[in-house]
Amino acid sequence: MTQVKICGLMTLSDVAAVNTTTADFAGFVFAPSRHQIDIPTATLLKKHLNPRIKTVGVFVHESYETITKIYQSGLIDLVQLHQNYESNLNQRLHKDGLPIIQVFQNQSPKNQVQADYIMVDSGQGSGQTLTWQPLPTITKPLILAGGLTPENVAQAISVVQPTIVDVSSGVEVAHHKSIAKIQQFVNNAKGA
């Protein structure tokens, strides 16, 4: 069964909505974006999140020190990196035992990268739909993101066969998370 990550949680109502589902992961965006939150907000959200849901910290060009500080605080269970995987950051974090999701935007993922999961995305929270196609053989768990919605997630899973699907703006109405859309997305993904 495909797992689900609901990304871009910003409010307690977002957390309450995710808690009503069987979502597997929740994303806190620490990078500059419409969904960016600070550490005190993430701390509050984590306190109210169902403890069975793993938290993912989303980082873009962030320092090793900042990422490890947030991870060691217990706020996040996994680190999602949007920066160049060829830098030594992945190696340093991996050596320290931090679980890593490496994001590849509009390009073929690389198996040799130091990461526990590989994500393919159309862009950093752009909401644009990725061109779905069977991907080259990937030996690590695959996360599919980019323009997923409750209406298209089952088809995307059928074509790409990812381990995890990731959604943010696709479950929003007027830039706010919708409990109905989150529930529909999770149900459609898990039923695919």
KOLMIPA-45498 format. One line per field, with one value per residue (C-alpha): residue number from 0; residue in three letters; x, y negated, z negated. Coordinates in pm, 1 decimal, always signed. Last residue first. Layout:
seq (NUM/...)
type (ALA/...)
xx (X/...)
yy (Y/...)
zz (Z/...)
***
This chain:
seq (191/190/189/188/187/186/185/184/183/182/181/180/179/178/177/176/175/174/173/172/171/170/169/168/167/166/165/164/163/162/161/160/159/158/157/156/155/154/153/152/151/150/149/148/147/146/145/144/143/142/141/140/139/138/137/136/135/134/133/132/131/130/129/128/127/126/125/124/123/122/121/120/119/118/117/116/115/114/113/112/111/110/109/108/107/106/105/104/103/102/101/100/99/98/97/96/95/94/93/92/91/90/89/88/87/86/85/84/83/82/81/80/79/78/77/76/75/74/73/72/71/70/69/68/67/66/65/64/63/62/61/60/59/58/57/56/55/54/53/52/51/50/49/48/47/46/45/44/43/42/41/40/39/38/37/36/35/34/33/32/31/30/29/28/27/26/25/24/23/22/21/20/19/18/17/16/15/14/13/12/11/10/9/8/7/6/5/4/3/2/1/0)
type (ALA/GLY/LYS/ALA/ASN/ASN/VAL/PHE/GLN/GLN/ILE/LYS/ALA/ILE/SER/LYS/HIS/HIS/ALA/VAL/GLU/VAL/GLY/SER/SER/VAL/ASP/VAL/ILE/THR/PRO/GLN/VAL/VAL/SER/ILE/ALA/GLN/ALA/VAL/ASN/GLU/PRO/THR/LEU/GLY/GLY/ALA/LEU/ILE/LEU/PRO/LYS/THR/ILE/THR/PRO/LEU/PRO/GLN/TRP/THR/LEU/THR/GLN/GLY/SER/GLY/GLN/GLY/SER/ASP/VAL/MET/ILE/TYR/ASP/ALA/GLN/VAL/GLN/ASN/LYS/PRO/SER/GLN/ASN/GLN/PHE/VAL/GLN/ILE/ILE/PRO/LEU/GLY/ASP/LYS/HIS/LEU/ARG/GLN/ASN/LEU/ASN/SER/GLU/TYR/ASN/GLN/HIS/LEU/GLN/VAL/LEU/ASP/ILE/LEU/GLY/SER/GLN/TYR/ILE/LYS/THR/ILE/THR/GLU/TYR/SER/GLU/HIS/VAL/PHE/VAL/GLY/VAL/THR/LYS/ILE/ARG/PRO/ASN/LEU/HIS/LYS/LYS/LEU/LEU/THR/ALA/THR/PRO/ILE/ASP/ILE/GLN/HIS/ARG/SER/PRO/ALA/PHE/VAL/PHE/GLY/ALA/PHE/ASP/ALA/THR/THR/THR/ASN/VAL/ALA/ALA/VAL/ASP/SER/LEU/THR/MET/LEU/GLY/CYS/ILE/LYS/VAL/GLN/THR/MET)
xx (-502.0/-702.6/-430.1/-391.6/-766.1/-828.0/-532.0/-637.7/-1004.1/-913.5/-678.8/-937.6/-1211.5/-981.7/-887.2/-545.5/-549.6/-420.5/-773.5/-860.0/-570.4/-514.3/-317.6/-111.6/+79.7/+101.9/+358.2/+306.5/+511.9/+646.5/+595.6/+424.6/+476.5/+174.2/-79.0/+32.8/-21.6/-367.2/-465.3/-331.4/-526.6/-852.5/-725.8/-452.7/-87.2/+80.8/+436.4/+544.2/+634.2/+849.2/+1060.2/+1211.6/+1571.8/+1690.8/+1558.9/+1511.2/+1443.9/+1113.2/+775.0/+618.8/+418.0/+501.9/+508.6/+207.6/+282.6/+196.5/+515.0/+603.2/+972.1/+955.9/+820.9/+914.6/+1094.2/+1184.2/+1451.0/+1455.3/+1734.4/+1992.2/+2361.3/+2322.3/+2427.5/+2077.5/+2041.1/+1699.1/+1610.4/+1529.1/+1239.1/+1343.1/+1534.0/+1477.5/+1691.0/+1502.6/+1749.3/+1737.4/+1995.1/+2255.2/+2549.2/+2724.2/+2409.9/+2415.6/+2783.0/+2747.3/+2436.6/+2610.1/+2920.2/+2781.6/+2681.2/+2319.6/+2270.7/+1999.4/+1635.0/+1696.9/+1421.8/+1541.3/+1353.7/+1224.3/+1168.8/+1113.3/+1326.9/+1571.6/+1846.8/+1680.7/+1648.8/+2012.6/+2129.0/+1962.1/+2090.8/+2449.9/+2459.7/+2355.3/+2044.3/+2036.5/+1668.4/+1531.9/+1207.8/+1184.8/+984.1/+767.0/+659.5/+292.2/+251.6/+277.6/-52.1/+38.6/-47.5/+305.4/+450.8/+242.0/+361.5/+726.2/+689.9/+554.4/+844.4/+1094.2/+972.3/+728.9/+756.3/+449.2/+455.4/+824.0/+1165.5/+1285.5/+1179.1/+885.2/+733.0/+607.3/+376.9/+426.9/+218.8/-131.4/-400.9/-643.9/-817.2/-476.3/-404.2/-703.0/-608.6/-253.4/-377.5/-614.4/-313.2/-151.7/+135.3/+156.4/+337.5/+346.9/+101.9/+301.7/+118.3/+220.1/+131.1/+0.0)
yy (-271.6/-256.8/-412.9/-699.4/-757.9/-748.6/-978.0/-1229.6/-1223.5/-1283.1/-1567.4/-1718.1/-1707.1/-1851.0/-2136.7/-2296.6/-2669.8/-2857.1/-2930.9/-2560.1/-2325.1/-1952.7/-1986.6/-2266.6/-2011.6/-1653.9/-1373.3/-1016.6/-733.2/-398.2/-506.6/-298.4/-551.8/-477.0/-335.1/-571.8/-871.4/-739.7/-703.1/-1052.0/-1232.4/-1345.8/-1377.8/-1603.2/-1562.7/-1857.7/-1757.9/-1478.9/-1109.6/-945.6/-644.3/-392.7/-320.3/-81.6/-290.6/-129.9/-403.5/-578.5/-477.9/-796.7/-1073.8/-1420.6/-1616.4/-1832.6/-2186.2/-2266.0/-2472.0/-2336.7/-2328.8/-2202.1/-1922.9/-1659.8/-1325.5/-1210.2/-950.0/-793.7/-676.3/-913.0/-923.8/-946.6/-646.7/-570.6/-893.4/-1038.8/-1142.0/-1507.2/-1744.8/-1826.3/-1558.0/-1561.3/-1363.4/-1227.1/-1162.7/-964.2/-1117.9/-864.1/-1100.5/-949.8/-1022.6/-1388.0/-1427.5/-1239.2/-1433.0/-1764.2/-1672.9/-1843.4/-1619.9/-1604.8/-1967.5/-2117.0/-2021.1/-1809.3/-1641.3/-1540.7/-1271.5/-1224.4/-1590.4/-1799.9/-1574.7/-1853.5/-1647.6/-1694.8/-2073.4/-2106.3/-1869.0/-2079.9/-2411.0/-2285.7/-2123.5/-2452.1/-2503.4/-2528.9/-2427.8/-2233.7/-2043.3/-1879.9/-1555.8/-1438.0/-1077.5/-1018.1/-760.4/-1041.7/-1199.9/-1566.5/-1803.6/-1842.7/-1841.4/-2147.6/-2343.5/-2257.3/-2342.6/-2685.6/-2745.9/-2629.7/-2862.8/-2791.7/-2823.4/-2727.9/-3026.7/-2961.0/-3020.5/-2684.8/-2542.7/-2352.7/-2105.3/-1791.4/-1526.0/-1153.9/-834.5/-965.2/-738.1/-1025.8/-1234.8/-1346.3/-1518.3/-1750.3/-1828.9/-1909.1/-2151.5/-2304.3/-2352.7/-2561.3/-2552.3/-2204.5/-2223.9/-1857.8/-1570.1/-1252.4/-934.0/-566.9/-342.4/+0.0)
zz (+531.8/+208.0/-4.0/+239.7/+280.4/-95.9/-170.8/+95.4/-11.1/-375.8/-285.7/-50.6/-317.0/-584.9/-354.4/-405.0/-342.8/-36.9/+95.8/+81.2/+16.2/+65.8/+391.9/+231.7/+22.1/+147.0/+129.9/+252.4/+100.8/+227.0/+586.7/+857.7/+1141.2/+1362.9/+1115.4/+838.8/+1067.4/+1164.1/+796.9/+717.3/+989.8/+825.3/+467.2/+603.7/+702.2/+871.9/+793.5/+564.4/+599.4/+331.3/+431.9/+188.8/+290.6/+564.9/+850.9/+1189.4/+1439.6/+1386.8/+1526.1/+1649.5/+1497.0/+1621.4/+1297.1/+1226.9/+1122.6/+759.8/+737.4/+392.9/+474.3/+831.4/+1052.0/+797.3/+784.5/+434.7/+352.0/+4.9/-226.8/-85.0/+7.0/+386.4/+596.7/+723.6/+919.9/+993.5/+1347.0/+1371.8/+1325.6/+968.7/+780.1/+404.7/+160.6/-142.2/-423.5/-748.9/-986.0/-1103.6/-1155.3/-851.8/-651.3/-759.2/-664.4/-335.4/-235.2/-314.5/-109.6/+199.0/+490.5/+368.0/+463.5/+246.0/+206.2/-100.8/-303.1/-652.0/-845.2/-1200.4/-1281.1/-1592.6/-1813.8/-1906.3/-1739.3/-1400.7/-1440.3/-1551.5/-1275.8/-1006.9/-1142.7/-1177.4/-831.8/-677.3/-466.0/-86.9/-74.9/-373.0/-438.5/-782.1/-779.8/-1067.8/-1117.2/-1198.2/-1477.5/-1734.9/-1617.9/-1582.4/-1868.9/-2015.0/-1661.8/-1573.5/-1878.2/-1813.6/-1445.1/-1542.8/-1782.7/-1514.7/-1240.3/-959.5/-581.4/-378.0/-140.3/-87.2/-245.1/-378.3/-717.2/-568.5/-814.0/-641.1/-782.4/-718.1/-734.3/-664.8/-813.8/-847.6/-1117.2/-1252.5/-919.3/-970.7/-1331.7/-1219.4/-954.5/-1215.4/-1443.2/-1172.9/-921.8/-771.0/-437.0/-347.1/-374.0/-313.6/-215.0/-196.9/+95.0/+0.0)
***
